[in-house]
Amino acid sequence: MNKSSKPATLCVQSGWQPKKGEPRVLPIYQSTTFKYDTSEQMAKLFDLEESGYFYTRLQNPTNDAVAAKIAALEGGVGAMLTSSGQAANFYAVFNICQAGDHLVCSSTIYGGTFNLFGVTLKKLGIEVTFVDPDAPEEEIAAAFQPNTKALFGETMSNPGMNVLDIEKFARIAHSHGVPLIVDNTFATPINCRPFEWGADIVTHSTTKYMDGHATSVGGAVVDSGNFDWEAHADKFPGLTTPDESYHGLTYTKAFGKMAYMTKATAQLMRDLGSIQSPQNAFLLNLGLETLHLRMPQHCKNAQQIAEWLEANEQVAWVNYPGLKSNKYHELAQKYMPNGTCGVIAFGLKGTREEAIRFMDSLKMICIVTHVADARTCVLHPASHTHRQLTDEQLIEAGVAPDLIRLSVGIEDAEDIIADIEQALKQ
Ligand SMILES: *Cc1c(COP(=O)(O)O)cnc(C)c1O
């Protein structure tokens, strides 16, 4: 196994590399702290002069092995695991933004991220301008201000299934001297590697396909190492000027390509502490070991079901980028030639009540606030995850009020269709 290994090999083999006599399987380092022989040794760790473990709020070997696997899969220089996808997106942005700064963000993003950016970041003094990701370049560029520090989008938006033109977004970000942050949760690095298209930072809710079994909430931030912070030093003083809380150390000078990840660990984890538990990291690793097998099955099933839905006369519309009729089909072919993911958005002819009755009539497919795991599940975002949004905000977020989000699992597609068929008859 080396850096040029194929994704399937990285899923199985990367991350934990046992030395002689160590466990073959990644152990759960269920320990808050780590032992040293002298006070001096420990002091060096606190000063970031040496790397090593001292307290699990900052770093833990189980987490680091899993983060290394995710970094390898994305083709990044480093990664960190966070307690949730929300924490990952917050850290990714907060690592380079502070009060008085500004962010430009695609409007078609996950409802939780929409609230995080639009409501909570605002309270911290960070303003966000949401833009239509399909708008022409000049229109998106017009949202930038002198204090803009990043551009943000989702490879495929949850739940609207809009496909992001990553190259376009990267061009706009870089022409304004800021990094592009892409939430790659739905595609996973099996189907899309945003760094190859110019993204600088990638985030994940590992809660979804990466875990894949709905056992553990978690997140990850990955750095490509490609963004030149020094070239835009005035915009990113947190990385390019001395950090007084570490005796005047400057991250870019001390850590080079690892500056961004080191700051996120040394500052954000130290102060905010949204670390993933080693137990969850262990379960996440088990999920990652089969990610390359599960994703194609999710895509194959979803394609078959999307085509079936499209041909059904009770169905008003189907949004799945794998369909030839889909607005994003071409972009999906470009960025995700092997398939997108298992999530289908669709609407039924008839009233909102009838849509709810359809969902309530499903037998094998459960209504759950979840998406992207092995079991097929369904949700009505306007009544559930996006409940806080107004109808106007729903449309802006790419979520039609009648949208049903079907997360196709890895069962046999015929059994999934049979369940949908019987529920439609109700
Ligand atoms: C679920 C999700 C999140 C939030 O992740 P949590 O692990 O639930 O905190 C962020 N982005 C996307 C695209 C998601 O689907």
Ligand as a Chemical Component Dictionary entry (heavy atoms), coordinates in Angstrom:
data_LIG
# 
_chem_comp.id                   LIG 
_chem_comp.type                 NON-POLYMER 
_chem_comp.pdbx_formal_charge   0 
_chem_comp.three_letter_code    LIG 
# 
loop_
_chem_comp_atom.comp_id 
_chem_comp_atom.atom_id 
_chem_comp_atom.alt_atom_id 
_chem_comp_atom.type_symbol 
_chem_comp_atom.charge 
_chem_comp_atom.model_Cartn_x 
_chem_comp_atom.model_Cartn_y 
_chem_comp_atom.model_Cartn_z 
_chem_comp_atom.pdbx_ordinal 
LIG C1 C1 C 0 -25.652 15.469 7.533  1  
LIG C2 C2 C 0 -24.866 16.469 6.836  2  
LIG C3 C3 C 0 -24.106 17.419 7.545  3  
LIG C4 C4 C 0 -24.103 17.490 9.039  4  
LIG O1 O1 O 0 -23.485 16.363 9.563  5  
LIG P1 P1 P 0 -23.798 15.760 11.016 6  
LIG O2 O2 O 0 -22.849 14.620 11.081 7  
LIG O3 O3 O 0 -25.238 15.378 11.048 8  
LIG O4 O4 O 0 -23.496 16.838 12.004 9  
LIG C5 C5 C 0 -23.350 18.311 6.811  10 
LIG N1 N1 N 0 -23.355 18.300 5.464  11 
LIG C6 C6 C 0 -24.074 17.396 4.756  12 
LIG C7 C7 C 0 -24.030 17.424 3.271  13 
LIG C8 C8 C 0 -24.859 16.465 5.408  14 
LIG O5 O5 O 0 -25.577 15.581 4.697  15 
# 
loop_
_chem_comp_bond.comp_id 
_chem_comp_bond.atom_id_1 
_chem_comp_bond.atom_id_2 
_chem_comp_bond.value_order 
_chem_comp_bond.pdbx_ordinal 
LIG C1 C2 SING 1  
LIG C2 C3 SING 2  
LIG C2 C8 DOUB 3  
LIG C3 C4 SING 4  
LIG C3 C5 DOUB 5  
LIG C4 O1 SING 6  
LIG O1 P1 SING 7  
LIG P1 O2 DOUB 8  
LIG P1 O3 SING 9  
LIG P1 O4 SING 10 
LIG C5 N1 SING 11 
LIG N1 C6 DOUB 12 
LIG C6 C7 SING 13 
LIG C6 C8 SING 14 
LIG C8 O5 SING 15 
# 
